[in-house]
C-alpha cells in the first residue's frame, strides 16, 4: 500500500503544515461477504481476498453448496 501511496495511485490529502499526507482506503478495495453481504476489511497482502466475513458465513456457504450438490445428485441419480 505504501508503494501505491507514493506513486499517487491512492488519493490523499495534506493534514499538517509539514506536508505529510493522509491516505484513505480506496473504495475499490471494499469487498463484501459472499454469504451475508457484510463489508470485509481490505488487506492488500491477500492475493484473492477473503470471501467471507467470519467462520460462521464460511460454514453456512459450505453447507449450502453441499446441500445443492446433494439435490443435484438426487435428481440425476
mmCIF file of the N, C-alpha and C atoms, coordinates in Angstrom:
data_MODEL
# 
_entry.id   MODEL 
# 
loop_
_atom_site.group_PDB 
_atom_site.id 
_atom_site.type_symbol 
_atom_site.label_atom_id 
_atom_site.label_alt_id 
_atom_site.label_comp_id 
_atom_site.label_asym_id 
_atom_site.label_entity_id 
_atom_site.label_seq_id 
_atom_site.pdbx_PDB_ins_code 
_atom_site.Cartn_x 
_atom_site.Cartn_y 
_atom_site.Cartn_z 
_atom_site.occupancy 
_atom_site.B_iso_or_equiv 
_atom_site.pdbx_formal_charge 
_atom_site.auth_seq_id 
_atom_site.auth_comp_id 
_atom_site.auth_asym_id 
_atom_site.auth_atom_id 
_atom_site.pdbx_PDB_model_num 
ATOM 1   N N  . UNK A 1 1  ? 0.817   -1.179  0.000   1.00 0.00 ? 1  UNK A N  1 
ATOM 2   C CA . UNK A 1 1  ? 0.000   0.000   0.000   1.00 0.00 ? 1  UNK A CA 1 
ATOM 3   C C  . UNK A 1 1  ? 0.867   1.251   0.000   1.00 0.00 ? 1  UNK A C  1 
ATOM 4   N N  . UNK A 1 2  ? 2.012   1.197   0.683   1.00 0.00 ? 2  UNK A N  1 
ATOM 5   C CA . UNK A 1 2  ? 2.883   2.381   0.707   1.00 0.00 ? 2  UNK A CA 1 
ATOM 6   C C  . UNK A 1 2  ? 3.393   2.725   -0.683  1.00 0.00 ? 2  UNK A C  1 
ATOM 7   N N  . UNK A 1 3  ? 3.719   1.696   -1.470  1.00 0.00 ? 3  UNK A N  1 
ATOM 8   C CA . UNK A 1 3  ? 4.215   1.971   -2.819  1.00 0.00 ? 3  UNK A CA 1 
ATOM 9   C C  . UNK A 1 3  ? 3.113   2.599   -3.679  1.00 0.00 ? 3  UNK A C  1 
ATOM 10  N N  . UNK A 1 4  ? 1.883   2.169   -3.476  1.00 0.00 ? 4  UNK A N  1 
ATOM 11  C CA . UNK A 1 4  ? 0.768   2.768   -4.209  1.00 0.00 ? 4  UNK A CA 1 
ATOM 12  C C  . UNK A 1 4  ? 0.564   4.215   -3.781  1.00 0.00 ? 4  UNK A C  1 
ATOM 13  N N  . UNK A 1 5  ? 0.709   4.486   -2.490  1.00 0.00 ? 5  UNK A N  1 
ATOM 14  C CA . UNK A 1 5  ? 0.524   5.851   -1.985  1.00 0.00 ? 5  UNK A CA 1 
ATOM 15  C C  . UNK A 1 5  ? 1.614   6.770   -2.533  1.00 0.00 ? 5  UNK A C  1 
ATOM 16  N N  . UNK A 1 6  ? 2.852   6.292   -2.542  1.00 0.00 ? 6  UNK A N  1 
ATOM 17  C CA . UNK A 1 6  ? 3.955   7.114   -3.024  1.00 0.00 ? 6  UNK A CA 1 
ATOM 18  C C  . UNK A 1 6  ? 3.851   7.383   -4.522  1.00 0.00 ? 6  UNK A C  1 
ATOM 19  N N  . UNK A 1 7  ? 3.310   6.429   -5.262  1.00 0.00 ? 7  UNK A N  1 
ATOM 20  C CA . UNK A 1 7  ? 3.204   6.621   -6.710  1.00 0.00 ? 7  UNK A CA 1 
ATOM 21  C C  . UNK A 1 7  ? 1.958   7.416   -7.103  1.00 0.00 ? 7  UNK A C  1 
ATOM 22  N N  . UNK A 1 8  ? 1.090   7.742   -6.130  1.00 0.00 ? 8  UNK A N  1 
ATOM 23  C CA . UNK A 1 8  ? -0.082  8.562   -6.403  1.00 0.00 ? 8  UNK A CA 1 
ATOM 24  C C  . UNK A 1 8  ? -1.306  7.794   -6.848  1.00 0.00 ? 8  UNK A C  1 
ATOM 25  N N  . UNK A 1 9  ? -1.302  6.463   -6.713  1.00 0.00 ? 9  UNK A N  1 
ATOM 26  C CA . UNK A 1 9  ? -2.455  5.670   -7.135  1.00 0.00 ? 9  UNK A CA 1 
ATOM 27  C C  . UNK A 1 9  ? -3.575  5.691   -6.102  1.00 0.00 ? 9  UNK A C  1 
ATOM 28  N N  . UNK A 1 10 ? -3.288  6.159   -4.887  1.00 0.00 ? 10 UNK A N  1 
ATOM 29  C CA . UNK A 1 10 ? -4.301  6.277   -3.840  1.00 0.00 ? 10 UNK A CA 1 
ATOM 30  C C  . UNK A 1 10 ? -4.496  7.757   -3.549  1.00 0.00 ? 10 UNK A C  1 
ATOM 31  N N  . UNK A 1 11 ? -5.749  8.251   -3.586  1.00 0.00 ? 11 UNK A N  1 
ATOM 32  C CA . UNK A 1 11 ? -5.965  9.671   -3.300  1.00 0.00 ? 11 UNK A CA 1 
ATOM 33  C C  . UNK A 1 11 ? -5.584  10.013  -1.862  1.00 0.00 ? 11 UNK A C  1 
ATOM 34  N N  . UNK A 1 12 ? -5.044  11.216  -1.676  1.00 0.00 ? 12 UNK A N  1 
ATOM 35  C CA . UNK A 1 12 ? -4.615  11.626  -0.346  1.00 0.00 ? 12 UNK A CA 1 
ATOM 36  C C  . UNK A 1 12 ? -4.871  13.110  -0.154  1.00 0.00 ? 12 UNK A C  1 
ATOM 37  N N  . UNK A 1 13 ? -4.721  13.553  1.099   1.00 0.00 ? 13 UNK A N  1 
ATOM 38  C CA . UNK A 1 13 ? -4.853  14.969  1.399   1.00 0.00 ? 13 UNK A CA 1 
ATOM 39  C C  . UNK A 1 13 ? -3.826  15.365  2.447   1.00 0.00 ? 13 UNK A C  1 
ATOM 40  N N  . UNK A 1 14 ? -3.319  16.584  2.356   1.00 0.00 ? 14 UNK A N  1 
ATOM 41  C CA . UNK A 1 14 ? -2.332  17.080  3.309   1.00 0.00 ? 14 UNK A CA 1 
ATOM 42  C C  . UNK A 1 14 ? -3.038  17.357  4.626   1.00 0.00 ? 14 UNK A C  1 
ATOM 43  N N  . UNK A 1 15 ? -2.449  16.867  5.745   1.00 0.00 ? 15 UNK A N  1 
ATOM 44  C CA . UNK A 1 15 ? -3.115  17.069  7.023   1.00 0.00 ? 15 UNK A CA 1 
ATOM 45  C C  . UNK A 1 15 ? -2.303  17.888  8.025   1.00 0.00 ? 15 UNK A C  1 
ATOM 46  N N  . UNK A 1 16 ? -1.100  18.328  7.671   1.00 0.00 ? 16 UNK A N  1 
ATOM 47  C CA . UNK A 1 16 ? -0.362  19.226  8.565   1.00 0.00 ? 16 UNK A CA 1 
ATOM 48  C C  . UNK A 1 16 ? 0.529   20.164  7.759   1.00 0.00 ? 16 UNK A C  1 
ATOM 49  N N  . UNK A 1 17 ? 1.203   21.093  8.450   1.00 0.00 ? 17 UNK A N  1 
ATOM 50  C CA . UNK A 1 17 ? 1.998   22.096  7.741   1.00 0.00 ? 17 UNK A CA 1 
ATOM 51  C C  . UNK A 1 17 ? 3.342   21.558  7.253   1.00 0.00 ? 17 UNK A C  1 
ATOM 52  N N  . UNK A 1 18 ? 3.722   20.337  7.617   1.00 0.00 ? 18 UNK A N  1 
ATOM 53  C CA . UNK A 1 18 ? 4.973   19.738  7.146   1.00 0.00 ? 18 UNK A CA 1 
ATOM 54  C C  . UNK A 1 18 ? 4.793   19.011  5.818   1.00 0.00 ? 18 UNK A C  1 
ATOM 55  N N  . UNK A 1 19 ? 3.585   18.983  5.309   1.00 0.00 ? 19 UNK A N  1 
ATOM 56  C CA . UNK A 1 19 ? 3.339   18.331  4.028   1.00 0.00 ? 19 UNK A CA 1 
ATOM 57  C C  . UNK A 1 19 ? 3.061   16.847  4.123   1.00 0.00 ? 19 UNK A C  1 
ATOM 58  N N  . UNK A 1 20 ? 2.878   16.335  5.347   1.00 0.00 ? 20 UNK A N  1 
ATOM 59  C CA . UNK A 1 20 ? 2.546   14.921  5.480   1.00 0.00 ? 20 UNK A CA 1 
ATOM 60  C C  . UNK A 1 20 ? 1.136   14.688  4.964   1.00 0.00 ? 20 UNK A C  1 
ATOM 61  N N  . UNK A 1 21 ? 0.952   13.538  4.359   1.00 0.00 ? 21 UNK A N  1 
ATOM 62  C CA . UNK A 1 21 ? -0.320  13.254  3.701   1.00 0.00 ? 21 UNK A CA 1 
ATOM 63  C C  . UNK A 1 21 ? -1.072  12.136  4.412   1.00 0.00 ? 21 UNK A C  1 
ATOM 64  N N  . UNK A 1 22 ? -2.379  12.219  4.363   1.00 0.00 ? 22 UNK A N  1 
ATOM 65  C CA . UNK A 1 22 ? -3.258  11.209  4.919   1.00 0.00 ? 22 UNK A CA 1 
ATOM 66  C C  . UNK A 1 22 ? -3.903  10.469  3.751   1.00 0.00 ? 22 UNK A C  1 
ATOM 67  N N  . UNK A 1 23 ? -3.648  9.171   3.678   1.00 0.00 ? 23 UNK A N  1 
ATOM 68  C CA . UNK A 1 23 ? -4.161  8.357   2.580   1.00 0.00 ? 23 UNK A CA 1 
ATOM 69  C C  . UNK A 1 23 ? -5.361  7.567   3.063   1.00 0.00 ? 23 UNK A C  1 
ATOM 70  N N  . UNK A 1 24 ? -6.459  7.690   2.354   1.00 0.00 ? 24 UNK A N  1 
ATOM 71  C CA . UNK A 1 24 ? -7.654  6.923   2.677   1.00 0.00 ? 24 UNK A CA 1 
ATOM 72  C C  . UNK A 1 24 ? -7.631  5.579   1.987   1.00 0.00 ? 24 UNK A C  1 
ATOM 73  N N  . UNK A 1 25 ? -8.495  4.696   2.427   1.00 0.00 ? 25 UNK A N  1 
ATOM 74  C CA . UNK A 1 25 ? -8.597  3.388   1.807   1.00 0.00 ? 25 UNK A CA 1 
ATOM 75  C C  . UNK A 1 25 ? -9.420  3.522   0.525   1.00 0.00 ? 25 UNK A C  1 
ATOM 76  N N  . UNK A 1 26 ? -8.922  3.058   -0.592  1.00 0.00 ? 26 UNK A N  1 
ATOM 77  C CA . UNK A 1 26 ? -9.655  3.205   -1.848  1.00 0.00 ? 26 UNK A CA 1 
ATOM 78  C C  . UNK A 1 26 ? -10.980 2.441   -1.805  1.00 0.00 ? 26 UNK A C  1 
ATOM 79  N N  . UNK A 1 27 ? -12.043 2.989   -2.360  1.00 0.00 ? 27 UNK A N  1 
ATOM 80  C CA . UNK A 1 27 ? -13.327 2.295   -2.351  1.00 0.00 ? 27 UNK A CA 1 
ATOM 81  C C  . UNK A 1 27 ? -13.312 1.005   -3.164  1.00 0.00 ? 27 UNK A C  1 
ATOM 82  N N  . UNK A 1 28 ? -12.409 0.886   -4.121  1.00 0.00 ? 28 UNK A N  1 
ATOM 83  C CA . UNK A 1 28 ? -12.338 -0.325  -4.941  1.00 0.00 ? 28 UNK A CA 1 
ATOM 84  C C  . UNK A 1 28 ? -11.900 -1.533  -4.120  1.00 0.00 ? 28 UNK A C  1 
ATOM 85  N N  . UNK A 1 29 ? -11.239 -1.314  -2.992  1.00 0.00 ? 29 UNK A N  1 
ATOM 86  C CA . UNK A 1 29 ? -10.792 -2.424  -2.164  1.00 0.00 ? 29 UNK A CA 1 
ATOM 87  C C  . UNK A 1 29 ? -11.895 -2.957  -1.275  1.00 0.00 ? 29 UNK A C  1 
ATOM 88  N N  . UNK A 1 30 ? -12.980 -2.225  -1.152  1.00 0.00 ? 30 UNK A N  1 
ATOM 89  C CA . UNK A 1 30 ? -14.061 -2.660  -0.282  1.00 0.00 ? 30 UNK A CA 1 
ATOM 90  C C  . UNK A 1 30 ? -14.686 -3.922  -0.861  1.00 0.00 ? 30 UNK A C  1 
ATOM 91  N N  . UNK A 1 31 ? -14.704 -4.982  -0.083  1.00 0.00 ? 31 UNK A N  1 
ATOM 92  C CA . UNK A 1 31 ? -15.310 -6.236  -0.502  1.00 0.00 ? 31 UNK A CA 1 
ATOM 93  C C  . UNK A 1 31 ? -16.457 -6.543  0.442   1.00 0.00 ? 31 UNK A C  1 
ATOM 94  N N  . UNK A 1 32 ? -17.396 -7.325  -0.030  1.00 0.00 ? 32 UNK A N  1 
ATOM 95  C CA . UNK A 1 32 ? -18.478 -7.743  0.846   1.00 0.00 ? 32 UNK A CA 1 
ATOM 96  C C  . UNK A 1 32 ? -18.491 -9.265  0.920   1.00 0.00 ? 32 UNK A C  1 
ATOM 97  N N  . UNK A 1 33 ? -18.992 -9.752  2.037   1.00 0.00 ? 33 UNK A N  1 
ATOM 98  C CA . UNK A 1 33 ? -19.082 -11.188 2.279   1.00 0.00 ? 33 UNK A CA 1 
ATOM 99  C C  . UNK A 1 33 ? -20.006 -11.807 1.239   1.00 0.00 ? 33 UNK A C  1 
ATOM 100 N N  . UNK A 1 34 ? -19.608 -12.948 0.681   1.00 0.00 ? 34 UNK A N  1 
ATOM 101 C CA . UNK A 1 34 ? -20.430 -13.592 -0.336  1.00 0.00 ? 34 UNK A CA 1 
ATOM 102 C C  . UNK A 1 34 ? -21.679 -14.233 0.242   1.00 0.00 ? 34 UNK A C  1 
ATOM 103 N N  . UNK A 1 35 ? -21.729 -14.412 1.559   1.00 0.00 ? 35 UNK A N  1 
ATOM 104 C CA . UNK A 1 35 ? -22.901 -15.033 2.166   1.00 0.00 ? 35 UNK A CA 1 
ATOM 105 C C  . UNK A 1 35 ? -23.877 -13.999 2.730   1.00 0.00 ? 35 UNK A C  1 
ATOM 106 N N  . UNK A 1 36 ? -23.386 -13.095 3.594   1.00 0.00 ? 36 UNK A N  1 
ATOM 107 C CA . UNK A 1 36 ? -24.294 -12.167 4.275   1.00 0.00 ? 36 UNK A CA 1 
ATOM 108 C C  . UNK A 1 36 ? -24.214 -10.736 3.751   1.00 0.00 ? 36 UNK A C  1 
ATOM 109 N N  . UNK A 1 37 ? -23.162 -10.392 3.009   1.00 0.00 ? 37 UNK A N  1 
ATOM 110 C CA . UNK A 1 37 ? -23.039 -9.057  2.441   1.00 0.00 ? 37 UNK A CA 1 
ATOM 111 C C  . UNK A 1 37 ? -22.348 -8.039  3.338   1.00 0.00 ? 37 UNK A C  1 
ATOM 112 N N  . UNK A 1 38 ? -21.900 -8.446  4.534   1.00 0.00 ? 38 UNK A N  1 
ATOM 113 C CA . UNK A 1 38 ? -21.187 -7.537  5.432   1.00 0.00 ? 38 UNK A CA 1 
ATOM 114 C C  . UNK A 1 38 ? -19.860 -7.119  4.796   1.00 0.00 ? 38 UNK A C  1 
ATOM 115 N N  . UNK A 1 39 ? -19.406 -5.891  5.040   1.00 0.00 ? 39 UNK A N  1 
ATOM 116 C CA . UNK A 1 39 ? -18.109 -5.481  4.487   1.00 0.00 ? 39 UNK A CA 1 
ATOM 117 C C  . UNK A 1 39 ? -16.959 -6.242  5.152   1.00 0.00 ? 39 UNK A C  1 
ATOM 118 N N  . UNK A 1 40 ? -15.974 -6.563  4.351   1.00 0.00 ? 40 UNK A N  1 
ATOM 119 C CA . UNK A 1 40 ? -14.785 -7.268  4.843   1.00 0.00 ? 40 UNK A CA 1 
ATOM 120 C C  . UNK A 1 40 ? -13.634 -6.274  4.838   1.00 0.00 ? 40 UNK A C  1 
ATOM 121 N N  . UNK A 1 41 ? -12.903 -6.140  5.949   1.00 0.00 ? 41 UNK A N  1 
ATOM 122 C CA . UNK A 1 41 ? -11.751 -5.233  5.959   1.00 0.00 ? 41 UNK A CA 1 
ATOM 123 C C  . UNK A 1 41 ? -10.746 -5.645  4.883   1.00 0.00 ? 41 UNK A C  1 
ATOM 124 N N  . UNK A 1 42 ? -10.349 -4.693  4.072   1.00 0.00 ? 42 UNK A N  1 
ATOM 125 C CA . UNK A 1 42 ? -9.431  -4.977  2.973   1.00 0.00 ? 42 UNK A CA 1 
ATOM 126 C C  . UNK A 1 42 ? -8.006  -5.130  3.487   1.00 0.00 ? 42 UNK A C  1 
ATOM 127 N N  . UNK A 1 43 ? -7.318  -6.123  2.964   1.00 0.00 ? 43 UNK A N  1 
ATOM 128 C CA . UNK A 1 43 ? -5.906  -6.340  3.278   1.00 0.00 ? 43 UNK A CA 1 
ATOM 129 C C  . UNK A 1 43 ? -5.189  -6.512  1.947   1.00 0.00 ? 43 UNK A C  1 
ATOM 130 N N  . UNK A 1 44 ? -4.391  -5.541  1.549   1.00 0.00 ? 44 UNK A N  1 
ATOM 131 C CA . UNK A 1 44 ? -3.770  -5.614  0.227   1.00 0.00 ? 44 UNK A CA 1 
ATOM 132 C C  . UNK A 1 44 ? -2.806  -6.778  0.054   1.00 0.00 ? 44 UNK A C  1 
ATOM 133 N N  . UNK A 1 45 ? -2.382  -7.413  1.136   1.00 0.00 ? 45 UNK A N  1 
ATOM 134 C CA . UNK A 1 45 ? -1.430  -8.509  1.005   1.00 0.00 ? 45 UNK A CA 1 
ATOM 135 C C  . UNK A 1 45 ? -2.111  -9.826  0.647   1.00 0.00 ? 45 UNK A C  1 
ATOM 136 N N  . UNK A 1 46 ? -3.416  -9.920  0.856   1.00 0.00 ? 46 UNK A N  1 
ATOM 137 C CA . UNK A 1 46 ? -4.122  -11.140 0.472   1.00 0.00 ? 46 UNK A CA 1 
ATOM 138 C C  . UNK A 1 46 ? -4.365  -11.099 -1.028  1.00 0.00 ? 46 UNK A C  1 
ATOM 139 N N  . UNK A 1 47 ? -3.908  -12.103 -1.735  1.00 0.00 ? 47 UNK A N  1 
ATOM 140 C CA . UNK A 1 47 ? -3.988  -12.078 -3.201  1.00 0.00 ? 47 UNK A CA 1 
ATOM 141 C C  . UNK A 1 47 ? -5.425  -12.083 -3.696  1.00 0.00 ? 47 UNK A C  1 
ATOM 142 N N  . UNK A 1 48 ? -6.177  -13.073 -3.332  1.00 0.00 ? 48 UNK A N  1 
ATOM 143 C CA . UNK A 1 48 ? -7.544  -13.152 -3.826  1.00 0.00 ? 48 UNK A CA 1 
ATOM 144 C C  . UNK A 1 48 ? -8.537  -12.445 -2.921  1.00 0.00 ? 48 UNK A C  1 
ATOM 145 N N  . UNK A 1 49 ? -8.110  -12.102 -1.740  1.00 0.00 ? 49 UNK A N  1 
ATOM 146 C CA . UNK A 1 49 ? -9.023  -11.505 -0.786  1.00 0.00 ? 49 UNK A CA 1 
ATOM 147 C C  . UNK A 1 49 ? -9.837  -12.575 -0.085  1.00 0.00 ? 49 UNK A C  1 
ATOM 148 N N  . UNK A 1 50 ? -10.541 -12.172 0.927   1.00 0.00 ? 50 UNK A N  1 
ATOM 149 C CA . UNK A 1 50 ? -11.387 -13.101 1.657   1.00 0.00 ? 50 UNK A CA 1 
ATOM 150 C C  . UNK A 1 50 ? -12.765 -13.117 1.019   1.00 0.00 ? 50 UNK A C  1 
ATOM 151 N N  . UNK A 1 51 ? -13.411 -14.271 1.061   1.00 0.00 ? 51 UNK A N  1 
ATOM 152 C CA . UNK A 1 51 ? -14.747 -14.387 0.508   1.00 0.00 ? 51 UNK A CA 1 
ATOM 153 C C  . UNK A 1 51 ? -15.817 -14.200 1.570   1.00 0.00 ? 51 UNK A C  1 
ATOM 154 N N  . UNK A 1 52 ? -15.493 -14.532 2.822   1.00 0.00 ? 52 UNK A N  1 
ATOM 155 C CA . UNK A 1 52 ? -16.479 -14.480 3.891   1.00 0.00 ? 52 UNK A CA 1 
ATOM 156 C C  . UNK A 1 52 ? -15.965 -13.646 5.053   1.00 0.00 ? 52 UNK A C  1 
ATOM 157 N N  . UNK A 1 53 ? -16.893 -13.025 5.777   1.00 0.00 ? 53 UNK A N  1 
ATOM 158 C CA . UNK A 1 53 ? -16.503 -12.139 6.872   1.00 0.00 ? 53 UNK A CA 1 
ATOM 159 C C  . UNK A 1 53 ? -16.188 -12.910 8.149   1.00 0.00 ? 53 UNK A C  1 
ATOM 160 N N  . UNK A 1 54 ? -16.707 -14.125 8.292   1.00 0.00 ? 54 UNK A N  1 
ATOM 161 C CA . UNK A 1 54 ? -16.494 -14.885 9.524   1.00 0.00 ? 54 UNK A CA 1 
ATOM 162 C C  . UNK A 1 54 ? -16.516 -16.379 9.230   1.00 0.00 ? 54 UNK A C  1 
ATOM 163 N N  . UNK A 1 55 ? -16.137 -17.137 10.232  1.00 0.00 ? 55 UNK A N  1 
ATOM 164 C CA . UNK A 1 55 ? -16.178 -18.594 10.125  1.00 0.00 ? 55 UNK A CA 1 
ATOM 165 C C  . UNK A 1 55 ? -17.622 -19.070 9.960   1.00 0.00 ? 55 UNK A C  1 
ATOM 166 N N  . UNK A 1 56 ? -18.533 -18.379 10.600  1.00 0.00 ? 56 UNK A N  1 
ATOM 167 C CA . UNK A 1 56 ? -19.951 -18.731 10.512  1.00 0.00 ? 56 UNK A CA 1 
ATOM 168 C C  . UNK A 1 56 ? -20.457 -18.639 9.067   1.00 0.00 ? 56 UNK A C  1 
ATOM 169 N N  . UNK A 1 57 ? -20.117 -17.551 8.391   1.00 0.00 ? 57 UNK A N  1 
ATOM 170 C CA . UNK A 1 57 ? -20.546 -17.383 6.995   1.00 0.00 ? 57 UNK A CA 1 
ATOM 171 C C  . UNK A 1 57 ? -19.864 -18.395 6.085   1.00 0.00 ? 57 UNK A C  1 
ATOM 172 N N  . UNK A 1 58 ? -18.627 -18.697 6.355   1.00 0.00 ? 58 UNK A N  1 
ATOM 173 C CA . UNK A 1 58 ? -17.894 -19.684 5.566   1.00 0.00 ? 58 UNK A CA 1 
ATOM 174 C C  . UNK A 1 58 ? -18.572 -21.049 5.692   1.00 0.00 ? 58 UNK A C  1 
ATOM 175 N N  . UNK A 1 59 ? -18.934 -21.429 6.908   1.00 0.00 ? 59 UNK A N  1 
ATOM 176 C CA . UNK A 1 59 ? -19.584 -22.712 7.145   1.00 0.00 ? 59 UNK A CA 1 
ATOM 177 C C  . UNK A 1 59 ? -20.980 -22.742 6.521   1.00 0.00 ? 59 UNK A C  1 
ATOM 178 N N  . UNK A 1 60 ? -21.714 -21.648 6.609   1.00 0.00 ? 60 UNK A N  1 
ATOM 179 C CA . UNK A 1 60 ? -23.048 -21.587 6.005   1.00 0.00 ? 60 UNK A CA 1 
ATOM 180 C C  . UNK A 1 60 ? -22.956 -21.733 4.487   1.00 0.00 ? 60 UNK A C  1 
ATOM 181 N N  . UNK A 1 61 ? -21.979 -21.094 3.861   1.00 0.00 ? 61 UNK A N  1 
ATOM 182 C CA . UNK A 1 61 ? -21.801 -21.211 2.415   1.00 0.00 ? 61 UNK A CA 1 
ATOM 183 C C  . UNK A 1 61 ? -21.409 -22.639 2.037   1.00 0.00 ? 61 UNK A C  1 
ATOM 184 N N  . UNK A 1 62 ? -20.555 -23.261 2.841   1.00 0.00 ? 62 UNK A N  1 
ATOM 185 C CA . UNK A 1 62 ? -20.147 -24.645 2.596   1.00 0.00 ? 62 UNK A CA 1 
ATOM 186 C C  . UNK A 1 62 ? -21.355 -25.574 2.670   1.00 0.00 ? 62 UNK A C  1 
ATOM 187 N N  . UNK A 1 63 ? -22.180 -25.410 3.713   1.00 0.00 ? 63 UNK A N  1 
ATOM 188 C CA . UNK A 1 63 ? -23.360 -26.256 3.867   1.00 0.00 ? 63 UNK A CA 1 
ATOM 189 C C  . UNK A 1 63 ? -24.347 -26.041 2.722   1.00 0.00 ? 63 UNK A C  1 
ATOM 190 N N  . UNK A 1 64 ? -24.464 -24.828 2.248   1.00 0.00 ? 64 UNK A N  1 
ATOM 191 C CA . UNK A 1 64 ? -25.351 -24.529 1.126   1.00 0.00 ? 64 UNK A CA 1 
ATOM 192 C C  . UNK A 1 64 ? -24.865 -25.221 -0.147  1.00 0.00 ? 64 UNK A C  1 
ATOM 193 N N  . UNK A 1 65 ? -23.565 -25.157 -0.411  1.00 0.00 ? 65 UNK A N  1 
ATOM 194 C CA . UNK A 1 65 ? -23.005 -25.834 -1.584  1.00 0.00 ? 65 UNK A CA 1 
ATOM 195 C C  . UNK A 1 65 ? -23.191 -27.345 -1.471  1.00 0.00 ? 65 UNK A C  1 
ATOM 196 N N  . UNK A 1 66 ? -22.979 -27.874 -0.278  1.00 0.00 ? 66 UNK A N  1 
ATOM 197 C CA . UNK A 1 66 ? -23.107 -29.304 -0.032  1.00 0.00 ? 66 UNK A CA 1 
ATOM 198 C C  . UNK A 1 66 ? -24.561 -29.760 -0.260  1.00 0.00 ? 66 UNK A C  1 
ATOM 199 N N  . UNK A 1 67 ? -25.512 -28.972 0.248   1.00 0.00 ? 67 UNK A N  1 
ATOM 200 C CA . UNK A 1 67 ? -26.931 -29.287 0.079   1.00 0.00 ? 67 UNK A CA 1 
ATOM 201 C C  . UNK A 1 67 ? -27.325 -29.236 -1.407  1.00 0.00 ? 67 UNK A C  1 
ATOM 202 N N  . UNK A 1 68 ? -26.839 -28.227 -2.126  1.00 0.00 ? 68 UNK A N  1 
ATOM 203 C CA . UNK A 1 68 ? -27.145 -28.104 -3.550  1.00 0.00 ? 68 UNK A CA 1 
ATOM 204 C C  . UNK A 1 68 ? -26.564 -29.281 -4.329  1.00 0.00 ? 68 UNK A C  1 
ATOM 205 N N  . UNK A 1 69 ? -25.362 -29.725 -3.975  1.00 0.00 ? 69 UNK A N  1 
ATOM 206 C CA . UNK A 1 69 ? -24.739 -30.864 -4.645  1.00 0.00 ? 69 UNK A CA 1 
ATOM 207 C C  . UNK A 1 69 ? -25.566 -32.136 -4.424  1.00 0.00 ? 69 UNK A C  1 
ATOM 208 N N  . UNK A 1 70 ? -26.053 -32.326 -3.169  1.00 0.00 ? 70 UNK A N  1 
ATOM 209 C CA . UNK A 1 70 ? -26.875 -33.495 -2.874  1.00 0.00 ? 70 UNK A CA 1 
ATOM 210 C C  . UNK A 1 70 ? -28.185 -33.471 -3.671  1.00 0.00 ? 70 UNK A C  1 
ATOM 211 N N  . UNK A 1 71 ? -28.792 -32.302 -3.787  1.00 0.00 ? 71 UNK A N  1 
ATOM 212 C CA . UNK A 1 71 ? -30.048 -32.174 -4.536  1.00 0.00 ? 71 UNK A CA 1 
ATOM 213 C C  . UNK A 1 71 ? -29.829 -32.450 -6.021  1.00 0.00 ? 71 UNK A C  1 
ATOM 214 N N  . UNK A 1 72 ? -28.703 -31.977 -6.573  1.00 0.00 ? 72 UNK A N  1 
ATOM 215 C CA . UNK A 1 72 ? -28.387 -32.259 -7.981  1.00 0.00 ? 72 UNK A CA 1 
ATOM 216 C C  . UNK A 1 72 ? -28.189 -33.746 -8.212  1.00 0.00 ? 72 UNK A C  1 
ATOM 217 N N  . UNK A 1 73 ? -27.484 -34.411 -7.295  1.00 0.00 ? 73 UNK A N  1 
ATOM 218 C CA . UNK A 1 73 ? -27.229 -35.843 -7.435  1.00 0.00 ? 73 UNK A CA 1 
ATOM 219 C C  . UNK A 1 73 ? -28.522 -36.636 -7.288  1.00 0.00 ? 73 UNK A C  1 
ATOM 220 N N  . UNK A 1 74 ? -29.436 -36.165 -6.439  1.00 0.00 ? 74 UNK A N  1 
ATOM 221 C CA . UNK A 1 74 ? -30.712 -36.838 -6.269  1.00 0.00 ? 74 UNK A CA 1 
ATOM 222 C C  . UNK A 1 74 ? -31.571 -36.762 -7.519  1.00 0.00 ? 74 UNK A C  1 
ATOM 223 N N  . UNK A 1 75 ? -31.525 -35.665 -8.234  1.00 0.00 ? 75 UNK A N  1 
ATOM 224 C CA . UNK A 1 75 ? -32.311 -35.519 -9.459  1.00 0.00 ? 75 UNK A CA 1 
ATOM 225 C C  . UNK A 1 75 ? -31.699 -36.311 -10.601 1.00 0.00 ? 75 UNK A C  1 
ATOM 226 N N  . UNK A 1 76 ? -30.366 -36.378 -10.650 1.00 0.00 ? 76 UNK A N  1 
ATOM 227 C CA . UNK A 1 76 ? -29.672 -37.073 -11.739 1.00 0.00 ? 76 UNK A CA 1 
ATOM 228 C C  . UNK A 1 76 ? -29.628 -38.588 -11.517 1.00 0.00 ? 76 UNK A C  1 
ATOM 229 N N  . UNK A 1 77 ? -29.670 -39.015 -10.264 1.00 0.00 ? 77 UNK A N  1 
ATOM 230 C CA . UNK A 1 77 ? -29.452 -40.432 -9.998  1.00 0.00 ? 77 UNK A CA 1 
ATOM 231 C C  . UNK A 1 77 ? -30.655 -41.089 -9.568  1.00 0.00 ? 77 UNK A C  1 
# 
